[in-house]
Amino acid sequence: MNKYIAAALAVAVFIAVLSIAAPRLAPVLLRIGLAALLIIGAFWLYELLTSRPPPLAQRVLNIVKAKGPVTLRELALETGAGYEEVASAVDYLVERGLLRKFKKNGEEYYDL
């Protein structure tokens, strides 16, 4: 789950529970909750606008499209890049929902 969605859900649940527990404070709590949600949204937008994909991201995505499920080791061999550089590109793609990670026989695989 995206960290910003998780934060927004946590704020919403927290405000809802407090509003039920203390109905007289509900109007104030709703304003505080709205302000918190706006701040979370601003952080999300900032990260979206300032994050640039790693140089290997498009190449990794093309390899996964062509070959299907692959491991980080296979991607490193295919690209000729270092393991850390490939891991950074894969993490970027997983965070944005372009790749999914799953385990099979104790190894982590990545697929569309």
N, CA, C and O atoms as a GROMACS GRO file, in nm:
protein
  448
    1MET      N    1   0.085  -0.118   0.000
    1MET     CA    2   0.000   0.000   0.000
    1MET      C    3   0.089   0.124   0.000
    1MET      O    4   0.191   0.129   0.070
    2ASN      N    5   0.050   0.221  -0.078
    2ASN     CA    6   0.122   0.346  -0.086
    2ASN      C    7   0.126   0.414   0.051
    2ASN      O    8   0.026   0.413   0.124
    3LYS      N    9   0.241   0.471   0.087
    3LYS     CA   10   0.254   0.531   0.221
    3LYS      C   11   0.161   0.650   0.240
    3LYS      O   12   0.119   0.676   0.353
    4TYR      N   13   0.128   0.721   0.134
    4TYR     CA   14   0.038   0.835   0.148
    4TYR      C   15  -0.106   0.790   0.165
    4TYR      O   16  -0.182   0.853   0.239
    5ILE      N   17  -0.145   0.684   0.100
    5ILE     CA   18  -0.279   0.629   0.119
    5ILE      C   19  -0.293   0.577   0.262
    5ILE      O   20  -0.395   0.599   0.327
    6ALA      N   21  -0.189   0.509   0.310
    6ALA     CA   22  -0.191   0.458   0.447
    6ALA      C   23  -0.202   0.573   0.547
    6ALA      O   24  -0.276   0.564   0.645
    7ALA      N   25  -0.128   0.680   0.524
    7ALA     CA   26  -0.134   0.796   0.614
    7ALA      C   27  -0.272   0.861   0.611
    7ALA      O   28  -0.325   0.898   0.716
    8ALA      N   29  -0.330   0.874   0.493
    8ALA     CA   30  -0.463   0.934   0.481
    8ALA      C   31  -0.568   0.848   0.551
    8ALA      O   32  -0.656   0.901   0.618
    9LEU      N   33  -0.558   0.716   0.534
    9LEU     CA   34  -0.652   0.626   0.603
    9LEU      C   35  -0.636   0.636   0.754
    9LEU      O   36  -0.735   0.637   0.828
   10ALA      N   37  -0.512   0.642   0.801
   10ALA     CA   38  -0.488   0.652   0.945
   10ALA      C   39  -0.547   0.781   1.001
   10ALA      O   40  -0.609   0.780   1.107
   11VAL      N   41  -0.530   0.892   0.930
   11VAL     CA   42  -0.587   1.019   0.975
   11VAL      C   43  -0.739   1.011   0.977
   11VAL      O   44  -0.802   1.053   1.074
   12ALA      N   45  -0.797   0.957   0.870
   12ALA     CA   46  -0.944   0.948   0.862
   12ALA      C   47  -1.001   0.862   0.975
   12ALA      O   48  -1.100   0.900   1.037
   13VAL      N   49  -0.939   0.748   1.000
   13VAL     CA   50  -0.987   0.659   1.107
   13VAL      C   51  -0.970   0.726   1.243
   13VAL      O   52  -1.060   0.721   1.327
   14PHE      N   53  -0.856   0.787   1.265
   14PHE     CA   54  -0.829   0.854   1.392
   14PHE      C   55  -0.931   0.964   1.419
   14PHE      O   56  -0.985   0.974   1.529
   15ILE      N   57  -0.958   1.046   1.319
   15ILE     CA   58  -1.054   1.156   1.334
   15ILE      C   59  -1.195   1.101   1.354
   15ILE      O   60  -1.271   1.154   1.435
   16ALA      N   61  -1.230   0.996   1.281
   16ALA     CA   62  -1.364   0.937   1.297
   16ALA      C   63  -1.384   0.882   1.438
   16ALA      O   64  -1.488   0.904   1.499
   17VAL      N   65  -1.284   0.811   1.489
   17VAL     CA   66  -1.294   0.754   1.624
   17VAL      C   67  -1.303   0.864   1.728
   17VAL      O   68  -1.385   0.857   1.820
   18LEU      N   69  -1.220   0.966   1.716
   18LEU     CA   70  -1.225   1.077   1.812
   18LEU      C   71  -1.357   1.153   1.803
   18LEU      O   72  -1.409   1.198   1.906
   19SER      N   73  -1.411   1.169   1.683
   19SER     CA   74  -1.538   1.240   1.666
   19SER      C   75  -1.652   1.164   1.732
   19SER      O   76  -1.744   1.224   1.788
   20ILE      N   77  -1.646   1.031   1.724
   20ILE     CA   78  -1.749   0.948   1.788
   20ILE      C   79  -1.732   0.952   1.940
   20ILE      O   80  -1.831   0.960   2.014
   21ALA      N   81  -1.608   0.947   1.986
   21ALA     CA   82  -1.581   0.946   2.130
   21ALA      C   83  -1.611   1.081   2.194
   21ALA      O   84  -1.655   1.087   2.309
   22ALA      N   85  -1.587   1.188   2.122
   22ALA     CA   86  -1.610   1.323   2.177
   22ALA      C   87  -1.686   1.406   2.074
   22ALA      O   88  -1.626   1.485   2.002
   23PRO      N   89  -1.818   1.389   2.066
   23PRO     CA   90  -1.898   1.457   1.963
   23PRO      C   91  -1.889   1.610   1.967
   23PRO      O   92  -1.901   1.675   1.864
   24ARG      N   93  -1.868   1.665   2.085
   24ARG     CA   94  -1.858   1.812   2.095
   24ARG      C   95  -1.734   1.865   2.024
   24ARG      O   96  -1.731   1.980   1.980
   25LEU      N   97  -1.632   1.782   2.014
   25LEU     CA   98  -1.508   1.825   1.949
   25LEU      C   99  -1.507   1.795   1.800
   25LEU      O  100  -1.411   1.830   1.730
   26ALA      N  101  -1.611   1.731   1.750
   26ALA     CA  102  -1.614   1.687   1.610
   26ALA      C  103  -1.584   1.798   1.510
   26ALA      O  104  -1.503   1.776   1.419
   27PRO      N  105  -1.645   1.917   1.520
   27PRO     CA  106  -1.614   2.021   1.420
   27PRO      C  107  -1.466   2.060   1.418
   27PRO      O  108  -1.409   2.080   1.310
   28VAL      N  109  -1.406   2.071   1.534
   28VAL     CA  110  -1.264   2.106   1.541
   28VAL      C  111  -1.179   1.991   1.486
   28VAL      O  112  -1.085   2.013   1.410
   29LEU      N  113  -1.214   1.869   1.525
   29LEU     CA  114  -1.139   1.753   1.479
   29LEU      C  115  -1.147   1.738   1.327
   29LEU      O  116  -1.048   1.702   1.263
   30LEU      N  117  -1.262   1.765   1.270
   30LEU     CA  118  -1.276   1.756   1.125
   30LEU      C  119  -1.189   1.858   1.053
   30LEU      O  120  -1.131   1.828   0.949
   31ARG      N  121  -1.179   1.977   1.109
   31ARG     CA  122  -1.091   2.078   1.049
   31ARG      C  123  -0.944   2.036   1.059
   31ARG      O  124  -0.868   2.053   0.964
   32ILE      N  125  -0.906   1.982   1.173
   32ILE     CA  126  -0.769   1.935   1.190
   32ILE      C  127  -0.742   1.820   1.094
   32ILE      O  128  -0.636   1.814   1.031
   33GLY      N  129  -0.837   1.729   1.082
   33GLY     CA  130  -0.822   1.616   0.990
   33GLY      C  131  -0.809   1.661   0.846
   33GLY      O  132  -0.728   1.609   0.771
   34LEU      N  133  -0.890   1.759   0.807
   34LEU     CA  134  -0.882   1.812   0.671
   34LEU      C  135  -0.746   1.876   0.646
   34LEU      O  136  -0.688   1.858   0.539
   35ALA      N  137  -0.696   1.951   0.743
   35ALA     CA  138  -0.564   2.012   0.729
   35ALA      C  139  -0.456   1.904   0.714
   35ALA      O  140  -0.366   1.917   0.632
   36ALA      N  141  -0.467   1.797   0.794
   36ALA     CA  142  -0.370   1.688   0.784
   36ALA      C  143  -0.377   1.620   0.648
   36ALA      O  144  -0.274   1.588   0.589
   37LEU      N  145  -0.498   1.600   0.596
   37LEU     CA  146  -0.513   1.538   0.464
   37LEU      C  147  -0.456   1.628   0.354
   37LEU      O  148  -0.397   1.578   0.258
   38LEU      N  149  -0.473   1.758   0.367
   38LEU     CA  150  -0.414   1.851   0.269
   38LEU      C  151  -0.262   1.846   0.273
   38LEU      O  152  -0.197   1.852   0.168
   39ILE      N  153  -0.205   1.835   0.392
   39ILE     CA  154  -0.059   1.825   0.404
   39ILE      C  155  -0.010   1.695   0.343
   39ILE      O  156   0.091   1.695   0.272
   40ILE      N  157  -0.079   1.585   0.369
   40ILE     CA  158  -0.042   1.457   0.310
   40ILE      C  159  -0.048   1.466   0.158
   40ILE      O  160   0.041   1.418   0.088
   41GLY      N  161  -0.154   1.528   0.106
   41GLY     CA  162  -0.167   1.546  -0.038
   41GLY      C  163  -0.055   1.631  -0.096
   41GLY      O  164  -0.007   1.604  -0.206
   42ALA      N  165  -0.014   1.734  -0.024
   42ALA     CA  166   0.096   1.819  -0.070
   42ALA      C  167   0.227   1.741  -0.076
   42ALA      O  168   0.303   1.756  -0.172
   43PHE      N  169   0.253   1.659   0.025
   43PHE     CA  170   0.374   1.575   0.022
   43PHE      C  171   0.371   1.478  -0.095
   43PHE      O  172   0.472   1.459  -0.163
   44TRP      N  173   0.254   1.417  -0.119
   44TRP     CA  174   0.241   1.323  -0.230
   44TRP      C  175   0.269   1.394  -0.363
   44TRP      O  176   0.342   1.342  -0.447
   45LEU      N  177   0.210   1.513  -0.381
   45LEU     CA  178   0.229   1.588  -0.505
   45LEU      C  179   0.375   1.629  -0.522
   45LEU      O  180   0.429   1.621  -0.632
   46TYR      N  181   0.439   1.674  -0.414
   46TYR     CA  182   0.580   1.711  -0.420
   46TYR      C  183   0.666   1.593  -0.463
   46TYR      O  184   0.752   1.606  -0.550
   47GLU      N  185   0.642   1.477  -0.402
   47GLU     CA  186   0.721   1.359  -0.438
   47GLU      C  187   0.696   1.319  -0.583
   47GLU      O  188   0.789   1.281  -0.654
   48LEU      N  189   0.572   1.327  -0.627
   48LEU     CA  190   0.538   1.292  -0.764
   48LEU      C  191   0.609   1.383  -0.863
   48LEU      O  192   0.661   1.336  -0.965
   49LEU      N  193   0.610   1.513  -0.835
   49LEU     CA  194   0.668   1.608  -0.929
   49LEU      C  195   0.821   1.612  -0.926
   49LEU      O  196   0.883   1.647  -1.027
   50THR      N  197   0.881   1.577  -0.814
   50THR     CA  198   1.027   1.588  -0.804
   50THR      C  199   1.101   1.457  -0.825
   50THR      O  200   1.223   1.457  -0.841
   51SER      N  201   1.030   1.346  -0.824
   51SER     CA  202   1.101   1.219  -0.839
   51SER      C  203   1.123   1.190  -0.987
   51SER      O  204   1.032   1.201  -1.070
   52ARG      N  205   1.243   1.155  -1.017
   52ARG     CA  206   1.278   1.119  -1.155
   52ARG      C  207   1.310   0.969  -1.158
   52ARG      O  208   1.369   0.915  -1.064
   53PRO      N  209   1.270   0.904  -1.266
   53PRO     CA  210   1.298   0.760  -1.272
   53PRO      C  211   1.448   0.733  -1.285
   53PRO      O  212   1.520   0.810  -1.349
   54PRO      N  213   1.493   0.625  -1.224
   54PRO     CA  214   1.634   0.587  -1.241
   54PRO      C  215   1.662   0.559  -1.389
   54PRO      O  216   1.570   0.523  -1.463
   55PRO      N  217   1.786   0.576  -1.432
   55PRO     CA  218   1.819   0.557  -1.573
   55PRO      C  219   1.779   0.420  -1.630
   55PRO      O  220   1.745   0.409  -1.747
   56LEU      N  221   1.785   0.317  -1.547
   56LEU     CA  222   1.755   0.182  -1.596
   56LEU      C  223   1.607   0.146  -1.594
   56LEU      O  224   1.570   0.038  -1.641
   57ALA      N  225   1.521   0.231  -1.542
   57ALA     CA  226   1.381   0.194  -1.521
   57ALA      C  227   1.312   0.149  -1.649
   57ALA      O  228   1.247   0.045  -1.650
   58GLN      N  229   1.326   0.224  -1.757
   58GLN     CA  230   1.260   0.188  -1.882
   58GLN      C  231   1.317   0.058  -1.939
   58GLN      O  232   1.243  -0.026  -1.990
   59ARG      N  233   1.447   0.042  -1.929
   59ARG     CA  234   1.510  -0.081  -1.980
   59ARG      C  235   1.465  -0.203  -1.901
   59ARG      O  236   1.436  -0.308  -1.959
   60VAL      N  237   1.458  -0.190  -1.769
   60VAL     CA  238   1.410  -0.300  -1.684
   60VAL      C  239   1.266  -0.334  -1.718
   60VAL      O  240   1.231  -0.452  -1.728
   61LEU      N  241   1.184  -0.234  -1.737
   61LEU     CA  242   1.044  -0.257  -1.773
   61LEU      C  243   1.033  -0.330  -1.906
   61LEU      O  244   0.951  -0.420  -1.920
   62ASN      N  245   1.113  -0.292  -2.003
   62ASN     CA  246   1.112  -0.359  -2.134
   62ASN      C  247   1.156  -0.505  -2.123
   62ASN      O  248   1.099  -0.592  -2.189
   63ILE      N  249   1.255  -0.532  -2.039
   63ILE     CA  250   1.302  -0.670  -2.020
   63ILE      C  251   1.193  -0.755  -1.957
   63ILE      O  252   1.169  -0.868  -2.000
   64VAL      N  253   1.128  -0.701  -1.855
   64VAL     CA  254   1.022  -0.776  -1.787
   64VAL      C  255   0.905  -0.801  -1.883
   64VAL      O  256   0.844  -0.908  -1.881
   65LYS      N  257   0.874  -0.702  -1.967
   65LYS     CA  258   0.767  -0.721  -2.067
   65LYS      C  259   0.803  -0.833  -2.163
   65LYS      O  260   0.717  -0.913  -2.200
   66ALA      N  261   0.928  -0.840  -2.203
   66ALA     CA  262   0.971  -0.939  -2.302
   66ALA      C  263   0.988  -1.078  -2.242
   66ALA      O  264   0.952  -1.178  -2.306
   67LYS      N  265   1.042  -1.087  -2.121
   67LYS     CA  266   1.077  -1.218  -2.064
   67LYS      C  267   0.979  -1.272  -1.963
   67LYS      O  268   0.979  -1.392  -1.936
   68GLY      N  269   0.896  -1.188  -1.907
   68GLY     CA  270   0.806  -1.235  -1.801
   68GLY      C  271   0.874  -1.224  -1.666
   68GLY      O  272   0.965  -1.143  -1.649
   69PRO      N  273   0.831  -1.303  -1.568
   69PRO     CA  274   0.887  -1.294  -1.432
   69PRO      C  275   1.039  -1.314  -1.430
   69PRO      O  276   1.090  -1.412  -1.485
   70VAL      N  277   1.110  -1.222  -1.366
   70VAL     CA  278   1.255  -1.229  -1.356
   70VAL      C  279   1.299  -1.192  -1.215
   70VAL      O  280   1.226  -1.126  -1.140
   71THR      N  281   1.420  -1.234  -1.180
   71THR     CA  282   1.479  -1.198  -1.051
   71THR      C  283   1.572  -1.078  -1.071
   71THR      O  284   1.604  -1.040  -1.184
   72LEU      N  285   1.614  -1.019  -0.961
   72LEU     CA  286   1.709  -0.907  -0.970
   72LEU      C  287   1.840  -0.952  -1.033
   72LEU      O  288   1.901  -0.879  -1.111
   73ARG      N  289   1.883  -1.072  -0.998
   73ARG     CA  290   2.008  -1.125  -1.053
   73ARG      C  291   2.000  -1.136  -1.206
   73ARG      O  292   2.093  -1.098  -1.277
   74GLU      N  293   1.886  -1.187  -1.256
   74GLU     CA  294   1.868  -1.199  -1.401
   74GLU      C  295   1.866  -1.062  -1.468
   74GLU      O  296   1.922  -1.044  -1.576
   75LEU      N  297   1.801  -0.966  -1.403
   75LEU     CA  298   1.798  -0.831  -1.458
   75LEU      C  299   1.937  -0.768  -1.461
   75LEU      O  300   1.973  -0.700  -1.557
   76ALA      N  301   2.016  -0.792  -1.357
   76ALA     CA  302   2.152  -0.738  -1.352
   76ALA      C  303   2.237  -0.798  -1.464
   76ALA      O  304   2.314  -0.728  -1.528
   77LEU      N  305   2.222  -0.928  -1.486
   77LEU     CA  306   2.297  -0.993  -1.594
   77LEU      C  307   2.252  -0.941  -1.731
   77LEU      O  308   2.334  -0.916  -1.819
   78GLU      N  309   2.123  -0.926  -1.748
   78GLU     CA  310   2.068  -0.881  -1.877
   78GLU      C  311   2.108  -0.737  -1.909
   78GLU      O  312   2.139  -0.706  -2.024
   79THR      N  313   2.106  -0.651  -1.810
   79THR     CA  314   2.138  -0.510  -1.834
   79THR      C  315   2.288  -0.482  -1.830
   79THR      O  316   2.334  -0.384  -1.889
   80GLY      N  317   2.363  -0.567  -1.761
   80GLY     CA  318   2.506  -0.542  -1.746
   80GLY      C  319   2.535  -0.437  -1.640
   80GLY      O  320   2.649  -0.391  -1.627
   81ALA      N  321   2.434  -0.399  -1.566
   81ALA     CA  322   2.450  -0.296  -1.462
   81ALA      C  323   2.473  -0.363  -1.327
   81ALA      O  324   2.458  -0.484  -1.312
   82GLY      N  325   2.510  -0.284  -1.229
   82GLY     CA  326   2.532  -0.334  -1.095
   82GLY      C  327   2.401  -0.370  -1.027
   82GLY      O  328   2.294  -0.320  -1.062
   83TYR      N  329   2.412  -0.459  -0.929
   83TYR     CA  330   2.294  -0.508  -0.857
   83TYR      C  331   2.218  -0.394  -0.790
   83TYR      O  332   2.095  -0.390  -0.796
   84GLU      N  333   2.290  -0.302  -0.726
   84GLU     CA  334   2.226  -0.190  -0.656
   84GLU      C  335   2.151  -0.098  -0.753
   84GLU      O  336   2.042  -0.050  -0.722
   85GLU      N  337   2.210  -0.075  -0.869
   85GLU     CA  338   2.146   0.012  -0.969
   85GLU      C  339   2.017  -0.052  -1.020
   85GLU      O  340   1.916   0.017  -1.038
   86VAL      N  341   2.021  -0.182  -1.044
   86VAL     CA  342   1.902  -0.254  -1.090
   86VAL      C  343   1.797  -0.256  -0.979
   86VAL      O  344   1.678  -0.236  -1.005
   87ALA      N  345   1.840  -0.279  -0.855
   87ALA     CA  346   1.746  -0.281  -0.742
   87ALA      C  347   1.678  -0.146  -0.726
   87ALA      O  348   1.559  -0.141  -0.695
   88SER      N  349   1.750  -0.037  -0.747
   88SER     CA  350   1.692   0.097  -0.738
   88SER      C  351   1.585   0.116  -0.846
   88SER      O  352   1.478   0.170  -0.818
   89ALA      N  353   1.614   0.073  -0.968
   89ALA     CA  354   1.516   0.086  -1.077
   89ALA      C  355   1.393   0.000  -1.050
   89ALA      O  356   1.281   0.044  -1.074
   90VAL      N  357   1.414  -0.121  -1.001
   90VAL     CA  358   1.301  -0.211  -0.972
   90VAL      C  359   1.217  -0.155  -0.858
   90VAL      O  360   1.094  -0.157  -0.866
   91ASP      N  361   1.280  -0.105  -0.753
   91ASP     CA  362   1.205  -0.045  -0.641
   91ASP      C  363   1.120   0.072  -0.689
   91ASP      O  364   1.005   0.088  -0.648
   92TYR      N  365   1.177   0.154  -0.776
   92TYR     CA  366   1.103   0.267  -0.833
   92TYR      C  367   0.978   0.218  -0.907
   92TYR      O  368   0.870   0.273  -0.891
   93LEU      N  369   0.995   0.114  -0.988
   93LEU     CA  370   0.883   0.061  -1.067
   93LEU      C  371   0.778  -0.007  -0.979
   93LEU      O  372   0.659   0.003  -1.006
   94VAL      N  373   0.823  -0.074  -0.874
   94VAL     CA  374   0.728  -0.140  -0.782
   94VAL      C  375   0.648  -0.035  -0.706
   94VAL      O  376   0.527  -0.049  -0.690
   95GLU      N  377   0.714   0.071  -0.658
   95GLU     CA  378   0.645   0.177  -0.584
   95GLU      C  379   0.538   0.245  -0.667
   95GLU      O  380   0.436   0.290  -0.614
   96ARG      N  381   0.560   0.253  -0.796
   96ARG     CA  382   0.463   0.318  -0.884
   96ARG      C  383   0.362   0.221  -0.943
   96ARG      O  384   0.277   0.261  -1.023
   97GLY      N  385   0.369   0.096  -0.904
   97GLY     CA  386   0.269  -0.001  -0.947
   97GLY      C  387   0.291  -0.055  -1.088
   97GLY      O  388   0.202  -0.118  -1.144
   98LEU      N  389   0.409  -0.030  -1.145
   98LEU     CA  390   0.436  -0.078  -1.280
   98LEU      C  391   0.488  -0.222  -1.279
   98LEU      O  392   0.474  -0.294  -1.378
   99LEU      N  393   0.547  -0.263  -1.168
   99LEU     CA  394   0.590  -0.402  -1.149
   99LEU      C  395   0.531  -0.452  -1.018
   99LEU      O  396   0.502  -0.375  -0.927
  100ARG      N  397   0.514  -0.583  -1.011
  100ARG     CA  398   0.472  -0.642  -0.884
  100ARG      C  399   0.578  -0.743  -0.842
  100ARG      O  400   0.643  -0.807  -0.924
  101LYS      N  401   0.594  -0.754  -0.712
  101LYS     CA  402   0.694  -0.844  -0.654
  101LYS      C  403   0.621  -0.963  -0.593
  101LYS      O  404   0.520  -0.946  -0.525
  102PHE      N  405   0.674  -1.083  -0.618
  102PHE     CA  406   0.618  -1.202  -0.554
  102PHE      C  407   0.730  -1.302  -0.530
  102PHE      O  408   0.835  -1.298  -0.595
  103LYS      N  409   0.706  -1.391  -0.434
  103LYS     CA  410   0.806  -1.494  -0.400
  103LYS      C  411   0.766  -1.627  -0.460
  103LYS      O  412   0.649  -1.664  -0.461
  104LYS      N  413   0.866  -1.697  -0.511
  104LYS     CA  414   0.845  -1.830  -0.567
  104LYS      C  415   0.971  -1.911  -0.537
  104LYS      O  416   1.081  -1.872  -0.574
  105ASN      N  417   0.953  -2.022  -0.469
  105ASN     CA  418   1.065  -2.108  -0.430
  105ASN      C  419   1.173  -2.032  -0.352
  105ASN      O  420   1.292  -2.056  -0.369
  106GLY      N  421   1.129  -1.939  -0.268
  106GLY     CA  422   1.222  -1.865  -0.183
  106GLY      C  423   1.293  -1.750  -0.251
  106GLY      O  424   1.373  -1.681  -0.187
  107GLU      N  425   1.266  -1.726  -0.379
  107GLU     CA  426   1.329  -1.616  -0.451
  107GLU      C  427   1.225  -1.511  -0.485
  107GLU      O  428   1.108  -1.543  -0.507
  108GLU      N  429   1.268  -1.385  -0.489
  108GLU     CA  430   1.177  -1.277  -0.526
  108GLU      C  431   1.180  -1.257  -0.677
  108GLU      O  432   1.286  -1.242  -0.738
  109TYR      N  433   1.062  -1.258  -0.735
  109TYR     CA  434   1.046  -1.236  -0.879
  109TYR      C  435   0.969  -1.107  -0.901
  109TYR      O  436   0.896  -1.060  -0.814
  110TYR      N  437   0.987  -1.051  -1.019
  110TYR     CA  438   0.918  -0.928  -1.057
  110TYR      C  439   0.849  -0.951  -1.190
  110TYR      O  440   0.906  -1.009  -1.283
  111ASP      N  441   0.725  -0.904  -1.198
  111ASP     CA  442   0.644  -0.922  -1.318
  111ASP      C  443   0.552  -0.802  -1.334
  111ASP      O  444   0.541  -0.719  -1.244
  112LEU      N  445   0.488  -0.794  -1.450
  112LEU     CA  446   0.395  -0.683  -1.475
  112LEU      C  447   0.268  -0.698  -1.396
  112LEU      O  448   0.179  -0.614  -1.405
   0.00000   0.00000   0.00000
